[in-house]
Amino acid sequence: MATKAEMIDAVADAAGASKADTERVLGAFFDHVVAQAKSGDATRWPGFGKFSTSERAARTGRNPQTGEPVKIKASTAMKFTSSAALKEALNGKKK
C-alpha cells in the first residue's frame, strides 16, 4: 500500500512536475470528488472508473460482545465502480 507521500512522489516523477504542484492537483481532484458526492452527483474518469454514493438504510445490528441489539443510523457511503478498461488491464482480456 502506498502512503500519501509515496503517491505524490510517484505521480510527480511520472508527470515531471514538482511535488508541491502534484499535491495541490491531487488535493483539488479529491476535493472535487467529495463535493460532487455531497451534491449527489457521480464523478467519472473514462478508462478508470466512477466515484458515486449509495444510501444505506437504518437497520438493527448486534453488539458482538453482548449480543444486544444496536440501532444503526442511515448513512451515505462512497462507492467506486471500475471501468471495463481498468478491469481488462488488471485481469487481461476476456475470451
N, C-alpha and C positions, 0 to 999 in steps of 0.2 A: 504494500500500500504506500502510495506517495504522500508525503506531507505537503502542506500548502507551499512551503519554501521550495521543496523539490519540484513541485509542479511549475511554479513560477520560473525557476531556473531552466527547466527543460523547454518550456514554451518560449522563453526569452531567447535561448540559444537557437531553437528551431526557426524563430521568426527574425533573428538578427536584430532584436530590439533590446532596450535597456530593461533591467529587472523592475525598475520603478514604473515605467510605462506599461509593462506587461501586467503588473499587479493592479494598476488603475483600470486597465481594459478588462481584465478578468473580473474585477470587483464590479465594474459597471454592468457586465454581462449578467452576473448573478443577481445584482440589484434589479435589473430589468425582468429577469425570470420571476423573481419574488413579487414584483409589482404586478406583472401580468397574472400571476396565480391569485393574488389578493383580489383582483378585479374579476376573477372567474374565467379569464382567457388562457389559452394554451400558448406555448412558445414552441415553434417547430424549427428544427435545423435540418434542412434536406441532407440526406445521406448519413445522418447521425441519429435523430430521433425527435421525440416530442415530450416536453415537460407539461404536465397538466395536474389538475387536482381531482380528488374523488372525495365524496362525502361519506363519512362513517356515521351510522345511526347510533343513538343512545342504546345501551344494552346493559344487561346484568352479567357481571363476571363473578369470579370467586377468588377470595384471598387464598393463595396457595398454602399458607402456613396454617390458617384456621379453618378454611373451608367456608367461611362466612360469605354470604352474597355481598357484592360491592356494585354500586351504581357507577357506570362509566358513561361520561357525558358524550354527546355527539361531537364530532370533530371533523376537520378538513385535513386530508393527508396529501402530500406531494407524491406524484406518480411520474415515472419515466417509462416511455414505450420506445424501444429501439426500432430503427428503420430496417427495411429489408436489406439495404446495402450494408448496414452495420452487422446484422445477423450473418450475412454472407461472408463478410470479412472475418468474423470470429469463427464460423463453422464450416466455411467452404461452400461452394455452390451445390445446391440440391440437384439430383439427377432425376 
